[in-house]
Amino acid sequence: MTEVQTPWPQGTECVARYNFKGTSEHDLPFNKGDLLSIIVVTKDPNWYKAKNSAGREGTIPANYVQKREGVKSGGKLSLMPWFHGKITRNQAEQLLCPPETGLFLVRESTNFPGDYTLCVSCDGKVEHYRIIYHNGKLSIDEEEYFENLMQLVEHYTKDADGLCTRLLKPKVEEGTVAAQDEFSKGGWSMNRNELKLQQVIGKGEFGDVMVGDYRGTKVAVKCIKNDATAQAFIAEASVMTQLRHDNLVQLLGVIVEENGSLYIVTEYMAKGCLVDYLRSRGRTVLGADALLNFTLDVSEAMAYLETNNFVHRDLAARNVLVSEDNIAKVSDFGLTKEASSTQDTAKLPVKWTSPEALREKKFSTKSDVWSFGVLLWEIYSFGRVPYPRIPLKEVVPRVEKGYVMDCPDGCPEVVYNIMKMCWNLDPGARPTFQMLKERLQHISKGMGKNL
């Protein structure tokens, strides 16, 4: 007897596992890898009514698609699960026991700091190969050079090339899981051959942000080439798989190349970041209703994060993007963590960060609320830098003594009062995002276009 699967709720995202040509005019044809959204379960539980990214609707066979799920691995996601960090030669040999030809791991070199060691089990014993770091590249034999460890390991899995054996099986570090496998299992892996990169639209210390085309859809792509940086961005991508809201920039998929390159593919936001948008349009273009809509959009996204126990930690107008139809969406989840986490404060944006987060390195929804108050000020001052005319080193001492920024020109008193509520020095006295959202909705309904 065939087991009938539990129906997926309306709005469930799924990814096609196979091609489906359709057998009737009511069917929705698709290709392997296409993204589909469930509209309704039909009377026959083996079929769904769904729509594709172009908005076309039709019936699809349930067993041809895989439900997209958030990547919530029990272990640490790693691009290099075979990398064990600082362990000794003896510890490496114990880990590769019982011996199995082709079992391998990479560790930091104990004798040559800055270099690495490739440890390979072969014919009952473990061979240790020093990986030399020279002029920014890695090599074992000083003939073949590699950009990073992933590229090096990839090479020797295909060809022994002077080693005692080909690398056949990684010895995975305890507590880690291969990121590639987890994204694939969750239905988030994309095909690099179908992604056409076009022009660069932004540069960061991690790499480039580019406009691209994926199967006819315009997308934004973060291209991260360095394996260590890519490792940090894996955490961002896994957070994005768990979050879905109309006012959050949506992850479309992830491409992990065997050479260590990582591509994070998101929806394309045609009008760029909010701070640039505000500065370039100004008062003559953006009326009070447009500004209020931006604040409402951001409050919706933040109330959703609050409900799901996520803290953004870098909320600012530069990290809000604007779509073609003027919808504001919160982006840059590089720092997003589950609530009440701590972090190194060395690189924190002082003018946007709450006093307690700067002082105690404690981040919470309440520290995000403080940042939201600053973001409101940015919106109503059309993208000015906060705390104008105050030297950076004086900002924190003055704020801790109770200083608050003046109301921006033309900003309604009711909105300025919300900013001041967000800037309460006592985190517990600050409103929740749910309260902020409701208050802004009330202002919107009550004052409408006469704001």
N, C-alpha and C positions, 0 to 999 in steps of 0.2 A: 504494500500500500504506500503511495507517495505521500510524504509529509507536506502538508500545506503550510507555507510560511506565514508568520504573523504579519498582518498588513502594516505597511509603513504609513505614517500619518501624512496628511497633505503638506506639501512644501518640502518633503524629504528630498535631499539632493542625492543623485546616484550617478555612477559613471558606467558607460557601456563596456562590457567585457568582450563582446563579439560584435560583428557586423549584423545588422538586421535589415533586410530589404523590404519587408512588409508583404502581406499576401492579399490585403484588401485596401480599399480607399480610406478606411477608418484607421489604418495602422500608421504609426509614425516611424519611418525608416531612420536608421542611424548607423554610424560607423564606430568601431571599437575606439574607446577613449573619449567619445562625446559626453558632454555633461547634460543631464536631463533632470527635470524637477517633477515630482509626483503631484498630480492634481487631485486624483481621486482613485480609490480602489474600485474596480468593476465588480459586477456580480460574481464573475469567475475570479477567485483569488490568485490565479496564475497570470492574470493580466492587470496592468495598471493603465489609467489614462495619465499621460504625461505631456510636458511641453519641452521643446529644446531651447537653446540659447537665443534663437531667432524669434521665439514666440509661437512657433507652429505646434499644434496639439494633435494627439492621436493616441491609439492604444499601443502598448509595448509588452513583450513577454517578460514576466518577473524574473525568470532565471537567466536572462541575458544581461542583467544589470547588477551592479554591486553598490550597496548603500555606502555613501561617503560618511566616514566617521572621524571624529576628532582623534588626533594622535595623542593618546594618554598612556604612554608606555610606563610599565612598572619600573623600568631601569632608566639610566641616563642615556639619552639619544647620542650616538656618536657616529661621526663620519669615518672614524678610524678605531673600530672596536678592538683591533689587534694591538693598539698602542697602550703600553702599560706604565709609561712615565718612568719615575725614578725607582727602579728595582735593581737588585744586584744580579751578578752573573749566576750565583747559586739559586736565587729565587726564580730566575728565568728557567733554569734547568729543571727545577722542581715542577714548575707550571707546565713544562713540555713533557712531563712524565705521566703515564707510560708513553714511551717513545712511539711515534707514528710518523713515518716518512712524509715530509711535506707540511707537517704542523709547524706553525711559525708565530712569532710575535716581534714587536719592535719595542725597544726600551731606550731611555736616555743613557748615554755612555757614562760609566762611572770613572773611567781613566782619562777621558778626553771631554771635559765639560763643553757643551754646545754641539757636540756630535751625537750620533745615535748608534745603536747596535741592532742589527737584524739577527735574531736567534732562530735557527732552523733545526728541526729534528730530522735526522737522516741515518738510516741503517743502525738504529739503536743508540746513537749519540747525538749531542747537540753541538752544532757549529755556530760560532759567533762571528759575524761580519761587521766590521766597523764601517759606518756610513759617515763619510767625511762631508762637512759643511764648508764649501769653498766658493767665494765670490757670489754668495746668495743662492748657490745651487747644491744639490746633494749627489754624491756618487759613492759607489763601492769600489769600482776598479779604476777610477780616474780616466775612463774612456767614455763611458755613457753618463751624462749628467741629467738630473731631473729637477723640476721646479719645486716639488714638494714630496712628502712621504707617500701620499696616495698614488702619485704618478710612478714612483719607484716601485712600490709594492705591486701595482698593476702590471708593470713591465715584467717583473720576475714571476708573476703567476702565469704568464703566457710562455715564458722561455727561461730556462735555468741560467743561460748566458754566463757560464763560469761558476755558478753556485753548485753545491753538491746535489741539489734537486730543485725542481720547480716548486714554488710556494703553492701548496694545494689546499691547506685548511687553516684559517686563522684561529689562534687561541684567543678567544674573546675575553677581555678583562671582566672580572666579576662585577655585576651591577650595571653593565652597559649593554645596549642593544644597538644593532646596526640601523642607523637612521633611514638608510635607503629602503630597508625591508618594511619598516614601520609606515613610512609614507605610502609605499606601494600597497600594503595591507589595508590602509584606510581609504584607498582610492584617490590619492593626491599626486601620484607620479604622472608626469607629462612626458611626451616624446620630444627629445631635443631636435630631431629631424623635422618636426612640424612647426618649430618656432623660428620665425624669421626676425632677426634683430634689425632695427632700422637706425634711427639716430639717437644720440645721447641727449637726455633732457635734464640730467643732474649728475653731479660728481660728488662722491663722499670719500672719506678715508678708507672705506671698505671696498670701493669699486664704483662702477657706473650704474646709473638708473637709465634705462633705455626704453624707447617706444618700440613695440614689436607687434607682430601679427601671429596669432595662433589659430590656425584653421579658419582664417577669414575674420577673426575677432581682433580688434585693436586692444592691446594689453600693455601694461607697464611691467618692466622686468628689472629686478635688482640682480646685477651680475657680480658675483663674489668669487675672486680667483684664488685668494690665499687660503690654504687649508685651515689655519688657526682661526682666521676671521670667519670663514664659512661655518666652522664649528659653533661659533657664538650665534650666528644667524639661524642655525637649525632650531635653536630654542624659540626664536621669534616665530618661525614658520609653524612650529608645533602648536604654539599658543593660538595662532591665527586659524588653525584647523578646528579649534574648539569654539570659536566665536562667530556668530552670524547675526548681523543686524543691518538694516538699511542705511544706518549712519556710521557704519564702520567700513573702512576700505576692505573689500573682500579678496581673500586669497583664492586664486583659481587653481594653482598647482605648484609643484616643486620639481625641479630637474636636478639630480645629483649625477655629475659625470664622474667616471672612474679616475680621471686625472685630478680630482679635487675641486673642480669648478662647481659652483652652486648657483642656480637660477631660481629666484623666488618670483613667481608670476602672479600679478594682481590685476584687478580691474583698472582700466585707464581713466584717470581723472583729468578731463580736457582743460580745465581752467587753472590747474596748478595749485600751489599752496595759498591758504587763506590770507596770510600776511602780505604776500605780493599782490594778490587780487585786490585787497583793500587799498593798498598804497597806489596801485595803478588806476583804479576807478575813482576813488574819492567821493566826496559829498554830492557832486553834481550827478553822478550815475547811480549811487546807492542810496535809496531812501530809508526811512526808519523801519519800514516793513521788512526790507531785505536784511538789515542788520539783526532785527529781532528773529527772523527765520534762521539765520546762522546760529544764534545763541540757542534756539530751540533744538535745532539739529544736533548740536554738540551735547546738550543736556540729555537728549534721548539716548545717545550713544553711551554717555557716562552712567546714566541710570541703569542701563543694561549691564555694563561692566560691574557696577556696584552689586546688582542682583546676583551676578555670577561670581562674586568674590574675587574680581580681578582689579588690580591697581595699575594705572597706566604709568605714572611716575615721570612723564615728560610732556604733560599737556600744555600746549602753547599754540598760537596761531600758525606757527611754521609747521606744526605737525597735524594740521587739519587741511584736507584737500577739497577742492570744489569741482563738482561734476559739470558736464555740459549744460544740464538744466538747473544749475545753481544750488544743488544740494550739497551741504557741507558734511564731510565724512572724516572721522578721526582715524589717523594712520600712525605709522611708526610704533610698532609694538616691540621694538628692540629691547625695551626695559620692562615690558609688562610682566608682572609676576603675580602669583596668588597673593591675596591680601596680607598685609602686615609683614612684609619682608624688609630686609635691610640691604644696604649696598654701600660701596665705596663712594664717598661724596666728592672726590677730587674733581670730577668733571661735571658736577651738577650746575644747571643754569640757575644761578643765585636769584635772579629777579623773579623767577617763576616758582621757586621752591619754598615750601612753608618753613617757618623758623624751626619747628620741632624736627622736621626731616633733615635740615642742615645741621642741627645741633646734635641730635641723637641717632641720625642715620636710620630713622624709622619712617617707613612709608605706609600709608593707609589710604582708604577712600577719603578720609578727612584732609590728607595732604593734597590729594587730587582736587578737592573742593577749593582749597586755597588757590591752586593754579588756575582753576576755572574762573575765579574772580579776576585774576590777572588777564586771562584770555578775554573776558568780557570787556575789560578796560581797553585791550588792544583793538577789539572790534569797534568800539564806540569812539576810539581816537584814530580810526582808519589806519591802523598798522604802525602807530608810533612805538618806539622802544619804551617799555615801562620805566618808571622812576626817572623821568627826564631831568637833566641838570643835577642829578645826585651822583657823585663818584661811586663806583661799584663797591669799594671797600666800606663806604658809609651806609649802604643800603640796609644791611642786616642790623647793625646797632640801632639805626633809626626806627626800623620796623618793630624791633623788640621793645622799643620805648613807646610804641603805640602809633607811630606815623602811618597814615594811609594816604594814598594818592588822591589828588583832587578829581572831581567829577569832570570827565572829558566834555569839551564844548558841545552843546546840543544834545547831550545824553539825558534822557528822562530821569527824573528824581527816583522813580520806582525802580529803575534798572540800577542806578547808582547805589541804592539801598541794598540791593542783592549783592553787589560787589563787596560792600562793607560787611555784610553777614558772612561772606566767604572768608574775609580777612580777620575773623575773630582770633585773637592769640590763643584762646582755649579751644583745642581741636574738638572737644566734646560739645562745644556750644555752636559749632558750625552746622548749617543745615545738611541734610542728606541730598543726594542728587535727585531722588524721587521728589522731595519737597521743592527743590529748585526748578525741576521740570514743571511741576504743577503751578508754581508761582508764575513762571514765564508764560505758560499756557493761559493762565488767568489774565495776565497783562495783555496778551495777544487778543483774547476774546473781548476783553473789556474796552480796549482802546483802539483796536483794529488799525486802520490806516490813518487815524487821527493822532497816532502816537507822536 
